Amino acid sequence: MVGMSESESPAREAERQLTAAVERHRELMAAVAVAGRPAQSRHAAATALARGVQLMAFTLTRAAAAGVPRERLVELTGGDASVVDGVLDRGPDQSVVERLTPGGVDPRAVAQAAASFEASVRVGAVAQTIMADVEDSSWSPAAADLDDLAERLGDVWREWRQALGRRDA
């Protein structure tokens, strides 16, 4: 019995996290479902919803990986099997985002914000990988080599910003 309860624990925790994420998403939907707001407010709403969609997708995927059955995932997320299937098959793509976005908020803006968030996570992962390698105790690059790396990364970043029309960095 001990082994069974241990194997259930990750699934139960994943269910708890998914339930919390779904509740946060519902709260966001209620908060942003107000028509006639200014552009800055619409942008903030889209960004908040994108983070909520990302959180739901993350916790849903994690719950599935922990062994929570599909039927239970559908129940926990509010009964829309197409959302569960869409997230598990494709991640939070445009069709999933549209179903998770309330009226009055542009689902394309939410999808764009979600994609930007995912991309920024990938950039962060690259930076973490670089730092983990640089700080690896089994390898000790010289200060001059690290300075060279910093200069190269800075150059690539500035060129990238400039290509996108950003200045002053």
DSSP file with accessible surface (Angstrom, degrees, kcal/mol):
  #  RESIDUE AA STRUCTURE BP1 BP2  ACC     N-H-->O    O-->H-N    N-H-->O    O-->H-N    TCO  KAPPA ALPHA  PHI   PSI    X-CA   Y-CA   Z-CA
    1    1 A M     >        0   0  185      0, 0.0     4,-2.2     0, 0.0     5,-0.2   0.000 360.0 360.0 360.0 -33.3    0.0    0.0    0.0
    2    2 A V  H  >  +     0   0   99      1,-0.2     4,-2.3     2,-0.2     5,-0.2   0.943 360.0  50.7 -60.5 -44.6    2.9    2.4    0.7
    3    3 A G  H  > S+     0   0   48      1,-0.2     4,-2.0     2,-0.2    -1,-0.2   0.896 109.4  51.9 -60.1 -37.0    4.0    2.2   -2.9
    4    4 A M  H  > S+     0   0  101      1,-0.2     4,-1.8     2,-0.2    -1,-0.2   0.935 109.8  47.1 -67.4 -43.5    0.5    2.9   -4.1
    5    5 A S  H  X S+     0   0   59     -4,-2.2     4,-1.5     1,-0.2    -1,-0.2   0.877 111.1  52.8 -67.4 -34.4    0.1    6.0   -2.0
    6    6 A E  H  < S+     0   0  129     -4,-2.3    -1,-0.2    -5,-0.2    -2,-0.2   0.903 110.0  47.7 -65.1 -38.6    3.5    7.3   -3.1
    7    7 A S  H  X S+     0   0   79     -4,-2.0     4,-0.7     1,-0.2    -1,-0.2   0.801 111.9  50.8 -73.3 -26.3    2.5    6.9   -6.8
    8    8 A E  H  X S+     0   0   63     -4,-1.8     4,-2.9    -5,-0.2     5,-0.2   0.788  95.1  73.5 -77.2 -28.3   -0.8    8.7   -6.1
    9    9 A S  H  X S+     0   0   68     -4,-1.5     4,-2.7     1,-0.2     5,-0.2   0.912  95.6  46.8 -57.1 -48.5    0.9   11.6   -4.4
   10   10 A P  H  > S+     0   0   73      0, 0.0     4,-2.5     0, 0.0    -1,-0.2   0.913 114.6  48.8 -62.2 -36.9    2.4   13.2   -7.6
   11   11 A A  H  X S+     0   0   17     -4,-0.7     4,-2.5    55,-0.2    -2,-0.2   0.921 112.1  48.1 -67.4 -41.8   -1.0   12.8   -9.4
   12   12 A R  H  X S+     0   0  151     -4,-2.9     4,-2.4     2,-0.2    -1,-0.2   0.913 113.1  47.7 -64.1 -42.9   -2.9   14.3   -6.5
   13   13 A E  H  X S+     0   0   73     -4,-2.7     4,-2.6    -5,-0.2    -2,-0.2   0.914 111.3  51.0 -64.3 -40.7   -0.4   17.2   -6.3
   14   14 A A  H  X S+     0   0    5     -4,-2.5     4,-2.6    -5,-0.2    49,-0.2   0.905 110.0  50.3 -63.1 -39.8   -0.7   17.7  -10.0
   15   15 A E  H  X S+     0   0   41     -4,-2.5     4,-2.8     2,-0.2    -2,-0.2   0.922 110.3  49.9 -62.4 -43.5   -4.5   17.7   -9.7
   16   16 A R  H  X S+     0   0  138     -4,-2.4     4,-2.3     2,-0.2    -2,-0.2   0.936 112.7  46.6 -61.0 -44.6   -4.3   20.3   -6.9
   17   17 A Q  H  X S+     0   0   41     -4,-2.6     4,-2.4     2,-0.2    -2,-0.2   0.904 113.0  49.1 -66.1 -41.0   -2.0   22.5   -9.0
   18   18 A L  H  X S+     0   0    0     -4,-2.6     4,-2.8    41,-0.2     5,-0.2   0.926 110.2  51.2 -64.4 -43.1   -4.2   22.2  -12.1
   19   19 A T  H  X S+     0   0   68     -4,-2.8     4,-2.3     1,-0.2    -2,-0.2   0.925 111.5  47.9 -59.8 -42.9   -7.3   23.0  -10.1
   20   20 A A  H  X S+     0   0   35     -4,-2.3     4,-2.5     2,-0.2    -1,-0.2   0.910 111.9  49.8 -64.5 -41.0   -5.6   26.2   -8.8
   21   21 A A  H  X S+     0   0    3     -4,-2.4     4,-2.3     2,-0.2    -2,-0.2   0.914 110.5  49.7 -65.3 -41.6   -4.5   27.2  -12.3
   22   22 A V  H  X S+     0   0    4     -4,-2.8     4,-2.5     2,-0.2    -2,-0.2   0.925 110.9  50.2 -63.1 -41.7   -8.0   26.7  -13.7
   23   23 A E  H  X S+     0   0   80     -4,-2.3     4,-2.3    -5,-0.2    -2,-0.2   0.922 110.0  49.9 -64.0 -42.9   -9.4   28.8  -10.8
   24   24 A R  H  X S+     0   0  105     -4,-2.5     4,-2.5     2,-0.2    -1,-0.2   0.915 110.6  50.9 -61.1 -40.7   -6.8   31.6  -11.5
   25   25 A H  H  X S+     0   0    8     -4,-2.3     4,-2.8     2,-0.2    -2,-0.2   0.922 109.2  50.0 -64.3 -41.7   -7.8   31.5  -15.2
   26   26 A R  H  X S+     0   0  119     -4,-2.5     4,-2.2     2,-0.2    -1,-0.2   0.909 110.6  50.4 -62.1 -41.5  -11.5   31.8  -14.3
   27   27 A E  H  X S+     0   0   90     -4,-2.3     4,-2.3     1,-0.2    -2,-0.2   0.915 111.4  48.6 -62.3 -42.4  -10.7   34.8  -12.1
   28   28 A L  H  X S+     0   0   44     -4,-2.5     4,-2.4     2,-0.2     5,-0.2   0.920 109.3  52.3 -62.3 -44.9   -8.7   36.4  -14.9
   29   29 A M  H  X S+     0   0   55     -4,-2.8     4,-1.2     1,-0.2    -1,-0.2   0.916 111.7  46.2 -59.7 -42.0  -11.5   35.8  -17.4
   30   30 A A  H  < S+     0   0   77     -4,-2.2    -1,-0.2     1,-0.2    -2,-0.2   0.904 113.4  49.9 -66.5 -38.7  -14.0   37.5  -15.0
   31   31 A A  H  < S+     0   0   71     -4,-2.3    -2,-0.2     1,-0.2    -1,-0.2   0.846 116.9  38.6 -70.3 -34.4  -11.6   40.4  -14.3
   32   32 A V  H  < S+     0   0   11     -4,-2.4     2,-2.5     1,-0.2    -1,-0.2   0.567  85.1  98.7 -96.4  -6.7  -10.8   41.2  -18.0
   33   33 A A     <  +     0   0   52     -4,-1.2     2,-0.5    -5,-0.2    -1,-0.2  -0.246  54.9 118.8 -79.0  55.8  -14.3   40.6  -19.5
   34   34 A V        -     0   0   83     -2,-2.5     3,-0.5    70,-0.1     2,-0.1  -0.984  55.9-141.1-123.2 123.3  -15.1   44.3  -19.5
   35   35 A A  S    S+     0   0   85     -2,-0.5    70,-0.0     1,-0.2    -2,-0.0  -0.377  74.3  34.1 -80.7 159.7  -15.7   46.0  -22.8
   36   36 A G  S    S+     0   0   85      1,-0.2    -1,-0.2    68,-0.1    68,-0.0   0.733  74.4 151.0  75.5  26.4  -14.6   49.5  -23.8
   37   37 A R        -     0   0   31     -3,-0.5    -1,-0.2     1,-0.1     5,-0.1  -0.551  50.0 -96.6 -88.8 156.6  -11.3   49.6  -22.0
   38   38 A P     >  -     0   0   90      0, 0.0     4,-2.4     0, 0.0     3,-0.3  -0.205  37.9-102.3 -68.0 164.2   -8.3   51.7  -23.3
   39   39 A A  H  > S+     0   0   62      1,-0.2     4,-2.5     2,-0.2     5,-0.2   0.872 121.1  52.8 -56.1 -43.3   -5.5   50.1  -25.4
   40   40 A Q  H  > S+     0   0  169      1,-0.2     4,-2.3     2,-0.2    -1,-0.2   0.913 110.7  47.8 -62.4 -38.8   -3.1   49.9  -22.5
   41   41 A S  H  > S+     0   0   46     -3,-0.3     4,-2.5     2,-0.2    -1,-0.2   0.888 110.0  52.2 -68.5 -38.7   -5.6   48.0  -20.4
   42   42 A R  H  X S+     0   0  128     -4,-2.4     4,-2.5     2,-0.2    -2,-0.2   0.904 109.8  49.8 -63.0 -40.6   -6.4   45.7  -23.3
   43   43 A H  H  X S+     0   0  134     -4,-2.5     4,-2.6     2,-0.2    -2,-0.2   0.932 111.1  48.5 -63.8 -44.4   -2.7   44.9  -23.7
   44   44 A A  H  X S+     0   0   56     -4,-2.3     4,-2.7     1,-0.2    -2,-0.2   0.904 111.7  50.4 -62.5 -39.6   -2.4   44.2  -19.9
   45   45 A A  H  X S+     0   0    7     -4,-2.5     4,-2.8     2,-0.2     5,-0.2   0.926 110.8  48.4 -64.5 -44.6   -5.5   42.0  -20.1
   46   46 A A  H  X S+     0   0    3     -4,-2.5     4,-2.5     2,-0.2    -2,-0.2   0.916 112.9  48.4 -62.4 -41.2   -4.1   40.0  -23.0
   47   47 A T  H  X S+     0   0   46     -4,-2.6     4,-2.2     2,-0.2    -2,-0.2   0.926 112.4  48.0 -65.4 -44.4   -0.8   39.6  -21.2
   48   48 A A  H  X S+     0   0   34     -4,-2.7     4,-2.2     1,-0.2    -2,-0.2   0.929 113.2  47.7 -62.7 -44.1   -2.4   38.4  -18.0
   49   49 A L  H  X S+     0   0    0     -4,-2.8     4,-3.0     2,-0.2     5,-0.2   0.893 108.3  55.5 -64.4 -38.2   -4.6   36.0  -19.9
   50   50 A A  H  X S+     0   0    1     -4,-2.5     4,-2.7     1,-0.2    -1,-0.2   0.930 108.7  47.3 -60.3 -42.5   -1.6   34.7  -21.8
   51   51 A R  H  X S+     0   0  135     -4,-2.2     4,-2.6     2,-0.2    -1,-0.2   0.895 111.9  50.8 -65.6 -38.6    0.1   33.9  -18.5
   52   52 A G  H  X S+     0   0    6     -4,-2.2     4,-2.6     2,-0.2    -2,-0.2   0.912 110.7  48.1 -63.9 -41.7   -3.0   32.2  -17.3
   53   53 A V  H  X S+     0   0    1     -4,-3.0     4,-2.9     2,-0.2    -2,-0.2   0.922 111.9  50.3 -63.6 -43.7   -3.2   30.1  -20.4
   54   54 A Q  H  X S+     0   0   24     -4,-2.7     4,-2.8    -5,-0.2    -2,-0.2   0.920 110.6  49.3 -60.5 -43.9    0.5   29.2  -20.1
   55   55 A L  H  X S+     0   0   74     -4,-2.6     4,-2.7     2,-0.2     5,-0.3   0.930 112.4  47.5 -62.7 -44.5   -0.1   28.2  -16.4
   56   56 A M  H  X S+     0   0    8     -4,-2.6     4,-2.7   -35,-0.2     5,-0.2   0.933 113.2  48.2 -61.3 -45.2   -3.1   26.1  -17.4
   57   57 A A  H  X S+     0   0    7     -4,-2.9     4,-2.6     2,-0.2     5,-0.2   0.930 113.3  48.1 -61.9 -43.7   -1.1   24.4  -20.2
   58   58 A F  H  X S+     0   0  121     -4,-2.8     4,-2.5    -5,-0.2    -2,-0.2   0.949 116.0  41.9 -62.0 -49.6    1.8   23.8  -18.0
   59   59 A T  H  X S+     0   0    6     -4,-2.7     4,-2.5     2,-0.2   -41,-0.2   0.874 114.3  52.0 -70.6 -33.5   -0.2   22.3  -15.1
   60   60 A L  H  X S+     0   0    1     -4,-2.7     4,-2.4    -5,-0.3    -1,-0.2   0.942 112.4  45.2 -65.2 -46.7   -2.4   20.3  -17.5
   61   61 A T  H  X S+     0   0   69     -4,-2.6     4,-2.4    -5,-0.2    -2,-0.2   0.911 114.2  49.9 -62.9 -41.4    0.6   18.8  -19.2
   62   62 A R  H  X S+     0   0  121     -4,-2.5     4,-1.7    -5,-0.2    -1,-0.2   0.893 109.6  50.3 -65.6 -41.2    2.2   18.1  -15.9
   63   63 A A  H  <>S+     0   0    0     -4,-2.5     5,-2.4   -49,-0.2     4,-0.3   0.915 110.4  50.0 -64.6 -40.8   -0.9   16.4  -14.5
   64   64 A A  H ><5S+     0   0   35     -4,-2.4     3,-1.5     1,-0.2    -2,-0.2   0.924 110.5  50.0 -62.4 -42.4   -1.1   14.2  -17.6
   65   65 A A  H 3<5S+     0   0   89     -4,-2.4    -1,-0.2     1,-0.3    -2,-0.2   0.808 105.1  58.3 -66.0 -28.2    2.5   13.3  -17.2
   66   66 A A  T 3<5S-     0   0   34     -4,-1.7    -1,-0.3    -5,-0.2   -55,-0.2   0.483 126.0-101.1 -79.8  -3.8    1.8   12.4  -13.5
   67   67 A G  T < 5 +     0   0   55     -3,-1.5    -3,-0.2    -4,-0.3    -2,-0.1   0.573  65.5 156.3  98.4  10.2   -0.8    9.9  -14.7
   68   68 A V      < -     0   0    7     -5,-2.4    -1,-0.3     1,-0.1     5,-0.1  -0.565  49.3-113.2 -69.3 125.5   -4.0   11.8  -14.1
   69   69 A P    >>  -     0   0   73      0, 0.0     4,-2.3     0, 0.0     3,-0.5  -0.253  17.7-116.9 -62.5 150.1   -6.5   10.2  -16.5
   70   70 A R  H 3> S+     0   0   98      1,-0.3     4,-2.6     2,-0.2     5,-0.2   0.880 114.6  55.8 -53.6 -43.9   -7.8   12.3  -19.5
   71   71 A E  H 3> S+     0   0  132      1,-0.2     4,-2.1     2,-0.2    -1,-0.3   0.890 108.8  47.3 -59.4 -39.3  -11.4   12.1  -18.1
   72   72 A R  H <> S+     0   0   76     -3,-0.5     4,-2.9     2,-0.2    -1,-0.2   0.889 109.4  53.7 -70.0 -37.6  -10.3   13.6  -14.8
   73   73 A L  H  X S+     0   0    2     -4,-2.3     4,-1.9     2,-0.2    -2,-0.2   0.922 109.1  49.1 -60.6 -43.0   -8.3   16.3  -16.7
   74   74 A V  H  <>S+     0   0   21     -4,-2.6     5,-3.4     2,-0.2     4,-0.4   0.933 112.3  48.4 -62.0 -44.9  -11.4   17.2  -18.6
   75   75 A E  H ><5S+     0   0  128     -4,-2.1     3,-1.2     1,-0.2    -2,-0.2   0.936 111.9  48.7 -60.9 -46.1  -13.4   17.4  -15.3
   76   76 A L  H 3<5S+     0   0   19     -4,-2.9    -1,-0.2     1,-0.3    -2,-0.2   0.810 110.9  50.6 -66.2 -30.0  -10.8   19.5  -13.6
   77   77 A T  T 3<5S-     0   0   17     -4,-1.9    -1,-0.3    -5,-0.2    -2,-0.2   0.398 129.6 -86.8 -93.0   3.3  -10.5   22.0  -16.4
   78   78 A G  T < 5 -     0   0   49     -3,-1.2    -3,-0.2    -4,-0.4    -2,-0.1   0.588  68.2 -71.2 107.1   9.8  -14.3   22.6  -16.7
   79   79 A G  S   <S+     0   0   50     -5,-3.4     2,-1.0    -6,-0.2    -4,-0.2   0.573  88.1 129.7  90.4   8.7  -15.5   19.9  -19.0
   80   80 A D    >>  -     0   0   64     -6,-0.4     4,-1.6     1,-0.2     3,-0.8  -0.792  30.4-177.5-101.6  95.9  -14.1   20.9  -22.4
   81   81 A A  H 3> S+     0   0   31     -2,-1.0     4,-3.1     1,-0.2     5,-0.3   0.823  80.3  62.1 -61.5 -30.5  -12.4   17.9  -23.8
   82   82 A S  H 3> S+     0   0   51      1,-0.2     4,-2.4     2,-0.2    -1,-0.2   0.857 103.0  50.0 -67.4 -32.0  -11.3   19.8  -26.9
   83   83 A V  H <> S+     0   0    5     -3,-0.8     4,-2.8     2,-0.2     5,-0.3   0.945 112.9  46.1 -67.9 -47.7   -9.2   22.2  -24.7
   84   84 A V  H  X S+     0   0    0     -4,-1.6     4,-2.6     1,-0.2     5,-0.2   0.957 116.5  44.5 -59.1 -49.9   -7.5   19.3  -22.9
   85   85 A D  H  X S+     0   0   53     -4,-3.1     4,-2.5     1,-0.2     5,-0.3   0.909 113.3  51.4 -62.9 -41.1   -6.8   17.5  -26.2
   86   86 A G  H  X>S+     0   0    1     -4,-2.4     4,-3.1    -5,-0.3     5,-0.6   0.933 112.5  44.6 -62.4 -46.1   -5.6   20.7  -27.8
   87   87 A V  H  X5S+     0   0    7     -4,-2.8     4,-1.7     3,-0.2    -2,-0.2   0.937 116.6  45.9 -64.4 -45.3   -3.2   21.5  -25.0
   88   88 A L  H  <5S+     0   0   64     -4,-2.6    -1,-0.2    -5,-0.3    -2,-0.2   0.848 121.6  37.9 -69.2 -31.0   -1.9   18.0  -24.8
   89   89 A D  H  <5S+     0   0  121     -4,-2.5    -2,-0.2    -5,-0.2    -1,-0.2   0.869 139.6   4.2 -84.9 -40.3   -1.5   17.6  -28.6
   90   90 A R  H  <5S-     0   0  126     -4,-3.1    -3,-0.2     1,-0.3    -2,-0.2   0.401  92.5-123.5-128.8  -3.5   -0.3   21.1  -29.6
   91   91 A G  S  <<S-     0   0   20     -4,-1.7     2,-2.5    -5,-0.6    -1,-0.3  -0.291  70.2 -27.8  78.5-171.2    0.2   23.2  -26.5
   92   92 A P  S    S+     0   0   20      0, 0.0    -1,-0.1     0, 0.0    -5,-0.1  -0.374  86.7 162.4 -79.8  69.4   -1.5   26.5  -26.1
   93   93 A D     >  -     0   0   49     -2,-2.5     4,-2.7    -7,-0.2     3,-0.3  -0.156  56.8 -81.9 -79.7-178.7   -1.9   27.2  -29.9
   94   94 A Q  H  > S+     0   0   75      1,-0.2     4,-2.6     2,-0.2     5,-0.2   0.883 127.9  51.1 -54.4 -44.0   -4.3   29.8  -31.4
   95   95 A S  H  > S+     0   0   36      1,-0.2     4,-1.3     2,-0.2    -1,-0.2   0.894 113.2  45.1 -66.6 -36.9   -7.3   27.4  -31.4
   96   96 A V  H  > S+     0   0    0     -3,-0.3     4,-1.2    -5,-0.2     3,-0.2   0.937 112.4  51.4 -69.1 -45.2   -6.9   26.6  -27.7
   97   97 A V  H >< S+     0   0    0     -4,-2.7     3,-0.7     1,-0.2     4,-0.4   0.909 105.5  56.4 -59.3 -41.6   -6.3   30.3  -26.8
   98   98 A E  H >< S+     0   0  102     -4,-2.6     3,-0.9     1,-0.3    -1,-0.2   0.893 107.4  48.6 -58.4 -39.4   -9.5   31.3  -28.6
   99   99 A R  H 3< S+     0   0   98     -4,-1.3    -1,-0.3    -3,-0.2    -2,-0.2   0.728 113.6  47.5 -73.4 -20.5  -11.5   28.9  -26.4
  100  100 A L  T << S+     0   0   17     -4,-1.2    -1,-0.2    -3,-0.7    -2,-0.2   0.300  95.1  88.9-102.2   7.7   -9.8   30.2  -23.2
  101  101 A T  S <  S-     0   0   18     -3,-0.9     3,-0.1    -4,-0.4   -55,-0.0  -0.920  71.4-134.6-111.0 127.7  -10.3   33.9  -24.0
  102  102 A P    >   -     0   0   16      0, 0.0     3,-1.3     0, 0.0    -2,-0.1  -0.305  35.9 -84.6 -74.1 162.4  -13.5   35.8  -23.0
  103  103 A G  T 3  S+     0   0   65      1,-0.2     3,-0.1   -70,-0.1   -69,-0.0  -0.261 114.2  42.4 -59.7 150.5  -15.4   38.1  -25.2
  104  104 A G  T 3  S+     0   0   53      1,-0.2     2,-0.4   -71,-0.1    -1,-0.2   0.349  97.8  89.6  91.2  -8.8  -14.0   41.6  -25.3
  105  105 A V  S <  S-     0   0   13     -3,-1.3    -1,-0.2   -60,-0.1     3,-0.0  -0.989  83.0-119.0-122.5 132.2  -10.4   40.5  -25.4
  106  106 A D     >  -     0   0   67     -2,-0.4     4,-1.8     1,-0.2     3,-0.5  -0.565  16.6-156.1 -71.1 113.9   -8.7   39.8  -28.7
  107  107 A P  H  > S+     0   0   39      0, 0.0     4,-2.9     0, 0.0     5,-0.2   0.817  93.2  59.5 -63.2 -26.6   -7.6   36.2  -28.8
  108  108 A R  H  > S+     0   0  164      2,-0.2     4,-2.6     1,-0.2     5,-0.2   0.906 104.7  49.4 -67.1 -38.4   -4.9   37.0  -31.3
  109  109 A A  H  > S+     0   0   32     -3,-0.5     4,-2.4     2,-0.2    -1,-0.2   0.899 112.3  48.1 -65.7 -38.7   -3.3   39.4  -28.8
  110  110 A V  H  X S+     0   0    0     -4,-1.8     4,-2.7     2,-0.2    -2,-0.2   0.936 112.6  48.4 -66.3 -44.0   -3.5   36.7  -26.1
  111  111 A A  H  X S+     0   0   15     -4,-2.9     4,-2.6     2,-0.2    -2,-0.2   0.909 112.1  49.4 -62.8 -40.7   -2.0   34.1  -28.5
  112  112 A Q  H  X S+     0   0  137     -4,-2.6     4,-2.5     2,-0.2    -1,-0.2   0.924 111.8  48.0 -64.5 -42.9    0.8   36.5  -29.4
  113  113 A A  H  X S+     0   0   19     -4,-2.4     4,-2.4     2,-0.2    -2,-0.2   0.911 112.0  50.4 -64.4 -39.0    1.5   37.3  -25.8
  114  114 A A  H  X S+     0   0    1     -4,-2.7     4,-2.6     2,-0.2    -2,-0.2   0.925 111.1  48.2 -64.6 -43.3    1.6   33.5  -25.0
  115  115 A A  H  X S+     0   0   54     -4,-2.6     4,-2.5     1,-0.2    -2,-0.2   0.905 111.4  50.5 -64.5 -39.1    4.0   32.9  -27.8
  116  116 A S  H  X S+     0   0   70     -4,-2.5     4,-2.6     2,-0.2    -1,-0.2   0.906 109.9  50.4 -64.7 -39.9    6.2   35.7  -26.7
  117  117 A F  H  X S+     0   0   54     -4,-2.4     4,-2.1     2,-0.2    -2,-0.2   0.941 110.9  48.5 -62.9 -46.0    6.2   34.3  -23.2
  118  118 A E  H  X S+     0   0   64     -4,-2.6     4,-1.8     1,-0.2    -2,-0.2   0.914 112.3  49.2 -59.5 -42.9    7.2   30.9  -24.5
  119  119 A A  H  X S+     0   0   35     -4,-2.5     4,-2.3     1,-0.2    -1,-0.2   0.900 108.7  52.2 -65.6 -39.4    9.9   32.4  -26.6
  120  120 A S  H  X S+     0   0   64     -4,-2.6     4,-2.6     1,-0.2    -1,-0.2   0.874 106.4  54.5 -66.2 -32.6   11.3   34.4  -23.6
  121  121 A V  H  X S+     0   0   80     -4,-2.1     4,-2.3     2,-0.2    -1,-0.2   0.913 107.4  50.6 -64.0 -40.0   11.4   31.2  -21.6
  122  122 A R  H  X S+     0   0  146     -4,-1.8     4,-2.0     2,-0.2    -2,-0.2   0.907 109.6  50.0 -64.4 -40.6   13.5   29.6  -24.3
  123  123 A V  H  X S+     0   0  104     -4,-2.3     4,-2.4     1,-0.2    -2,-0.2   0.938 110.7  50.4 -62.0 -44.2   15.9   32.7  -24.2
  124  124 A G  H  X S+     0   0   32     -4,-2.6     4,-2.6     1,-0.2    -2,-0.2   0.882 107.3  53.8 -60.5 -38.3   16.1   32.3  -20.5
  125  125 A A  H  X S+     0   0   44     -4,-2.3     4,-2.4     2,-0.2    -1,-0.2   0.895 107.8  50.2 -64.3 -39.4   16.9   28.6  -20.9
  126  126 A V  H  X S+     0   0   89     -4,-2.0     4,-2.5     2,-0.2    -2,-0.2   0.944 111.4  48.5 -63.0 -45.7   19.8   29.4  -23.2
  127  127 A A  H  X S+     0   0   51     -4,-2.4     4,-2.6     1,-0.2    -2,-0.2   0.913 111.9  49.3 -61.7 -41.0   21.1   32.0  -20.7
  128  128 A Q  H  X S+     0   0  146     -4,-2.6     4,-2.8     2,-0.2    -1,-0.2   0.897 110.0  51.3 -65.0 -39.2   20.9   29.4  -17.9
  129  129 A T  H  X S+     0   0   97     -4,-2.4     4,-2.2     2,-0.2    -2,-0.2   0.921 110.5  48.8 -63.1 -43.5   22.6   26.8  -20.0
  130  130 A I  H  X S+     0   0   46     -4,-2.5     4,-2.8     1,-0.2    -2,-0.2   0.949 113.8  45.9 -60.6 -48.8   25.5   29.2  -20.7
  131  131 A M  H  X S+     0   0   89     -4,-2.6     4,-2.6     1,-0.2    -2,-0.2   0.894 110.4  53.0 -65.2 -38.4   25.8   30.2  -17.0
  132  132 A A  H  < S+     0   0   63     -4,-2.8     4,-0.5     2,-0.2    -1,-0.2   0.913 112.7  45.4 -62.5 -39.6   25.7   26.5  -15.9
  133  133 A D  H >< S+     0   0   84     -4,-2.2     3,-0.9    -5,-0.2    -2,-0.2   0.936 113.5  48.5 -68.9 -44.7   28.5   25.7  -18.3
  134  134 A V  H 3< S+     0   0   28     -4,-2.8    -2,-0.2     1,-0.2    -1,-0.2   0.880 116.0  44.2 -62.8 -37.4   30.6   28.8  -17.3
  135  135 A E  T 3< S+     0   0  138     -4,-2.6    -1,-0.2    -5,-0.2     2,-0.2   0.447  81.1 126.6 -90.2   1.7   30.1   28.0  -13.6
  136  136 A D    X   -     0   0   66     -3,-0.9     3,-1.7    -4,-0.5    -3,-0.1  -0.409  56.3-145.5 -62.6 123.3   30.8   24.3  -14.0
  137  137 A S  T 3  S+     0   0  124      1,-0.3    -1,-0.2    -2,-0.2    -4,-0.0   0.703  95.0  64.6 -68.2 -17.2   33.6   23.4  -11.5
  138  138 A S  T 3  S+     0   0  100      1,-0.1     2,-0.4     2,-0.0    -1,-0.3   0.529 106.8  45.6 -82.6  -2.6   35.0   20.8  -13.8
  139  139 A W    <   -     0   0  126     -3,-1.7    -1,-0.1    -6,-0.1     0, 0.0  -0.994  63.6-172.8-142.4 130.0   35.9   23.5  -16.3
  140  140 A S        -     0   0  111     -2,-0.4    -5,-0.1    -3,-0.0    -6,-0.1  -0.767   9.3-162.6-129.6  87.3   37.5   26.8  -15.6
  141  141 A P        -     0   0   20      0, 0.0    -2,-0.0     0, 0.0     2,-0.0  -0.381  30.3-104.2 -67.6 150.1   37.7   29.2  -18.5
  142  142 A A     >  -     0   0   54      1,-0.1     4,-2.2    -2,-0.0     3,-0.4  -0.320  26.9-112.3 -70.1 155.2   40.1   32.1  -18.2
  143  143 A A  H  > S+     0   0   70      1,-0.2     4,-2.7     2,-0.2     5,-0.2   0.888 118.9  55.3 -55.3 -40.2   38.8   35.6  -17.4
  144  144 A A  H  > S+     0   0   69      1,-0.2     4,-2.2     2,-0.2    -1,-0.2   0.886 106.9  50.5 -63.5 -36.5   39.9   36.7  -20.9
  145  145 A D  H  > S+     0   0   99     -3,-0.4     4,-2.4     2,-0.2    -1,-0.2   0.897 111.3  47.8 -68.1 -39.6   37.8   33.9  -22.5
  146  146 A L  H  X S+     0   0   57     -4,-2.2     4,-2.9     2,-0.2    -2,-0.2   0.890 110.4  51.9 -68.2 -37.8   34.8   34.9  -20.4
  147  147 A D  H  X S+     0   0  111     -4,-2.7     4,-2.5     2,-0.2    -2,-0.2   0.910 109.6  50.5 -61.8 -41.3   35.3   38.6  -21.4
  148  148 A D  H  X S+     0   0   68     -4,-2.2     4,-2.6     2,-0.2    -2,-0.2   0.927 111.2  48.3 -61.8 -45.3   35.4   37.5  -25.0
  149  149 A L  H  X S+     0   0   60     -4,-2.4     4,-2.9     1,-0.2     5,-0.3   0.937 111.3  49.9 -60.4 -46.4   32.1   35.5  -24.6
  150  150 A A  H  X S+     0   0   61     -4,-2.9     4,-2.5     1,-0.2    -2,-0.2   0.911 111.8  48.5 -60.2 -42.2   30.4   38.5  -22.9
  151  151 A E  H  X S+     0   0  124     -4,-2.5     4,-2.5     2,-0.2    -1,-0.2   0.928 112.6  47.7 -64.9 -43.8   31.5   40.8  -25.7
  152  152 A R  H  X S+     0   0  154     -4,-2.6     4,-2.5     2,-0.2    -2,-0.2   0.926 113.1  47.4 -63.1 -46.3   30.3   38.4  -28.4
  153  153 A L  H  X S+     0   0   81     -4,-2.9     4,-2.6     1,-0.2    -1,-0.2   0.915 112.3  50.5 -61.4 -42.6   26.9   37.9  -26.6
  154  154 A G  H  X S+     0   0   16     -4,-2.5     4,-2.6    -5,-0.3    -2,-0.2   0.905 110.6  49.4 -61.3 -41.8   26.6   41.6  -26.2
  155  155 A D  H  X S+     0   0   63     -4,-2.5     4,-2.6     2,-0.2     5,-0.2   0.932 112.0  47.3 -63.0 -46.9   27.3   42.2  -29.9
  156  156 A V  H  X S+     0   0   94     -4,-2.5     4,-2.5     1,-0.2    -2,-0.2   0.927 113.1  49.6 -61.7 -42.8   24.8   39.6  -31.0
  157  157 A W  H  X S+     0   0  117     -4,-2.6     4,-2.7     2,-0.2     5,-0.2   0.936 111.5  47.5 -63.4 -45.5   22.1   41.0  -28.6
  158  158 A R  H  X S+     0   0  112     -4,-2.6     4,-2.6     1,-0.2    -1,-0.2   0.920 112.6  49.5 -64.1 -41.0   22.7   44.6  -29.8
  159  159 A E  H  X S+     0   0  128     -4,-2.6     4,-2.5     2,-0.2    -1,-0.2   0.917 111.5  49.7 -62.1 -41.4   22.5   43.6  -33.5
  160  160 A W  H  X S+     0   0  151     -4,-2.5     4,-1.3    -5,-0.2    -2,-0.2   0.940 112.1  46.9 -63.3 -47.3   19.3   41.7  -32.8
  161  161 A R  H  <>S+     0   0   27     -4,-2.7     5,-2.9     1,-0.2     3,-0.3   0.914 112.3  50.5 -60.0 -44.1   17.7   44.6  -31.1
  162  162 A Q  H ><5S+     0   0  120     -4,-2.6     3,-1.8     1,-0.2    -1,-0.2   0.914 106.2  54.8 -63.7 -40.5   18.8   47.0  -33.8
  163  163 A A  H 3<5S+     0   0   90     -4,-2.5    -1,-0.2     1,-0.3    -2,-0.2   0.813 108.5  50.3 -62.1 -28.4   17.3   44.7  -36.5
  164  164 A L  T 3<5S-     0   0  113     -4,-1.3    -1,-0.3    -3,-0.3    -2,-0.2   0.380 124.9-103.7 -89.8   2.1   14.0   44.8  -34.6
  165  165 A G  T < 5S+     0   0   51     -3,-1.8     2,-0.3     1,-0.3    -3,-0.2   0.558  76.1 136.9  89.8   7.7   14.1   48.6  -34.5
  166  166 A R      < +     0   0  151     -5,-2.9    -1,-0.3    -6,-0.2     2,-0.2  -0.689  27.1 178.8 -88.3 142.8   15.2   49.0  -30.9
  167  167 A R        +     0   0  146     -2,-0.3    -5,-0.0     1,-0.2    -3,-0.0  -0.704  45.3  52.0-126.0-179.0   17.8   51.5  -29.9
  168  168 A D              0   0  163     -2,-0.2    -1,-0.2     1,-0.2     0, 0.0   0.966 360.0 360.0  55.9  66.3   19.5   52.7  -26.8
  169  169 A A              0   0   68     -3,-0.1    -1,-0.2   -11,-0.0    -8,-0.0  -0.996 360.0 360.0-149.9 360.0   20.8   49.6  -25.0
